[in-house]
Amino acid sequence: MESQFDYLYETYHQSLFQFIFYMVRNRETAEELVQEVYIKVLQSYESFEGNSSEKTWLYSIARHVAIDWIRMQNRQKRKWLGMFSPIEKEIIRDSAPLPDEVVTQREEIRQIYKGLQQCSVDQQQVIILRYIQSLSIAETAQILGWTDSKVKTTQHRAIKALKDIVEHPNLAEVKEG
């Protein structure tokens, strides 16, 4: 198991980190969550049946870990915001800056990245897996637990949404498609 774990770590660590980083937009959090992924891998490797590739299995675990973290953050924000008056709620905003590693100097890339934040979580995951992680439609479907056609439809809607955002950056947030 140790040599297999080393192989998985060496082969997939950087791409799993990037995947989680794009979802949580924070380097330290992404590093912590990747460690959590590998803890889950160690705990569940014995039960891995091989119905999917190790790659899609790892991404599936990473996806669940990241989504759990995002849900926890959203619950904490609602809890804390509930303690403030309505006037104070309007003042408090989540204005975390985009990481320097992600935002490039080219304006179009910057707009696409900002636009990605306006897409639904499903659209974000498909764009990240398909275009940033370069996974196939089948691998993406397997990781997300979807059909190939749902991945294709979500991808199409996400690309259309991003195109609209880039062409019309002053429009309000993109509605989930």
TATAMO-V600579 format. One record per residue. N is the residue number from 1. RES is the residue in three letters. PSI is psi as a letter, one per 40 degrees, with the letter a starting at -180 (* if undefined). BURIAL is I if it has 9 or more other ideal C-beta (glycine too) atoms within 8 Angstrom, else O. D_LAST is the distance of its C-alpha to the last C-alpha in Angstrom with 1 decimal. Layout:
<<N	RES	PSI	BURIAL	D_LAST> <N	RES	PSI	BURIAL	D_LAST>>
This chain:
<<1	MET	d	O	43.0> <2	GLU	d	O	43.8> <3	SER	d	O	43.8> <4	GLN	d	O	40.6> <5	PHE	d	I	39.0> <6	ASP	d	O	40.4> <7	TYR	d	O	38.9> <8	LEU	d	I	35.4> <9	TYR	d	I	35.7> <10	GLU	d	O	37.1> <11	THR	d	O	34.6> <12	TYR	e	I	31.3> <13	HIS	d	I	32.0> <14	GLN	d	O	30.8> <15	SER	d	O	27.5> <16	LEU	d	I	26.8> <17	PHE	d	I	27.7> <18	GLN	d	I	25.4> <19	PHE	d	I	22.4> <20	ILE	d	I	23.2> <21	PHE	d	I	24.1> <22	TYR	d	I	20.7> <23	MET	d	I	19.1> <24	VAL	e	I	21.8> <25	ARG	f	I	23.0> <26	ASN	h	I	26.6> <27	ARG	d	O	29.4> <28	GLU	d	O	31.6> <29	THR	d	I	28.8> <30	ALA	d	I	27.6> <31	GLU	d	I	31.3> <32	GLU	d	O	31.8> <33	LEU	d	I	28.7> <34	VAL	d	I	29.9> <35	GLN	d	O	33.2> <36	GLU	d	I	31.7> <37	VAL	d	I	30.0> <38	TYR	d	I	33.5> <39	ILE	d	O	35.1> <40	LYS	d	I	32.7> <41	VAL	d	I	33.5> <42	LEU	d	O	37.2> <43	GLN	d	O	37.0> <44	SER	e	I	35.1> <45	TYR	d	I	36.3> <46	GLU	d	O	39.0> <47	SER	e	O	36.4> <48	PHE	h	O	34.2> <49	GLU	e	O	34.7> <50	GLY	e	O	33.5> <51	ASN	e	O	30.9> <52	SER	i	O	28.7> <53	SER	i	O	29.8> <54	GLU	d	O	30.9> <55	LYS	d	I	28.3> <56	THR	d	I	25.4> <57	TRP	d	I	27.2> <58	LEU	d	I	27.7> <59	TYR	d	I	24.1> <60	SER	d	I	23.1> <61	ILE	d	I	25.6> <62	ALA	d	I	24.5> <63	ARG	d	I	20.9> <64	HIS	d	O	22.2> <65	VAL	d	I	24.7> <66	ALA	d	I	22.2> <67	ILE	d	I	19.7> <68	ASP	d	O	22.9> <69	TRP	d	I	24.0> <70	ILE	d	I	20.8> <71	ARG	d	O	21.0> <72	MET	d	O	24.6> <73	GLN	d	O	24.2> <74	ASN	d	O	21.8> <75	ARG	d	O	24.3> <76	GLN	d	O	27.1> <77	LYS	d	I	25.5> <78	ARG	d	O	25.1> <79	LYS	d	O	28.7> <80	TRP	d	O	30.1> <81	LEU	d	I	28.4> <82	GLY	e	O	29.7> <83	MET	e	O	33.1> <84	PHE	i	I	32.8> <85	SER	i	O	33.3> <86	PRO	d	O	30.4> <87	ILE	d	O	32.0> <88	GLU	d	O	32.1> <89	LYS	d	I	28.4> <90	GLU	d	O	27.5> <91	ILE	d	O	29.8> <92	ILE	h	O	28.4> <93	ARG	i	O	25.5> <94	ASP	h	O	24.3> <95	SER	f	O	25.3> <96	ALA	h	O	25.9> <97	PRO	i	O	26.5> <98	LEU	i	I	24.8> <99	PRO	i	I	27.3> <100	ASP	d	O	29.5> <101	GLU	d	O	29.1> <102	VAL	d	I	25.4> <103	VAL	h	I	25.5> <104	THR	i	O	27.4> <105	GLN	d	O	29.5> <106	ARG	h	O	27.4> <107	GLU	d	O	25.3> <108	GLU	d	O	22.5> <109	ILE	d	I	22.2> <110	ARG	d	I	22.3> <111	GLN	d	I	19.4> <112	ILE	d	I	17.3> <113	TYR	d	I	18.2> <114	LYS	d	I	17.6> <115	GLY	d	I	14.2> <116	LEU	d	I	13.4> <117	GLN	d	O	14.3> <118	GLN	e	I	11.7> <119	CYS	i	I	8.8> <120	SER	i	O	8.0> <121	VAL	d	O	11.2> <122	ASP	d	I	9.9> <123	GLN	d	I	8.7> <124	GLN	d	I	12.1> <125	GLN	d	I	14.0> <126	VAL	d	I	13.2> <127	ILE	d	I	14.1> <128	ILE	d	I	17.1> <129	LEU	d	I	18.3> <130	ARG	d	I	17.9> <131	TYR	d	O	19.0> <132	ILE	d	I	21.0> <133	GLN	e	I	22.6> <134	SER	f	O	22.7> <135	LEU	i	I	22.1> <136	SER	i	O	21.6> <137	ILE	d	I	18.8> <138	ALA	d	O	21.2> <139	GLU	d	I	22.1> <140	THR	d	I	18.5> <141	ALA	d	I	17.8> <142	GLN	d	I	21.2> <143	ILE	d	I	20.6> <144	LEU	e	I	17.3> <145	GLY	f	O	18.8> <146	TRP	i	I	16.2> <147	THR	i	O	16.9> <148	ASP	d	I	17.0> <149	SER	d	O	14.7> <150	LYS	d	I	11.9> <151	VAL	d	I	12.7> <152	LYS	d	I	12.7> <153	THR	d	O	9.4> <154	THR	d	I	7.8> <155	GLN	d	I	10.4> <156	HIS	d	O	9.7> <157	ARG	d	I	6.1> <158	ALA	d	I	7.9> <159	ILE	d	I	10.9> <160	LYS	d	I	9.6> <161	ALA	d	I	8.4> <162	LEU	d	I	11.8> <163	LYS	d	O	13.6> <164	ASP	d	I	12.7> <165	ILE	d	I	13.8> <166	VAL	d	I	16.9> <167	GLU	d	O	17.8> <168	HIS	g	O	17.3> <169	PRO	e	I	18.0> <170	ASN	e	O	19.0> <171	LEU	i	O	15.7> <172	ALA	i	O	14.4> <173	GLU	i	O	11.9> <174	VAL	h	I	8.4> <175	LYS	i	O	6.2> <176	GLU	h	O	3.8> <177	GLY	*	I	0.0>>
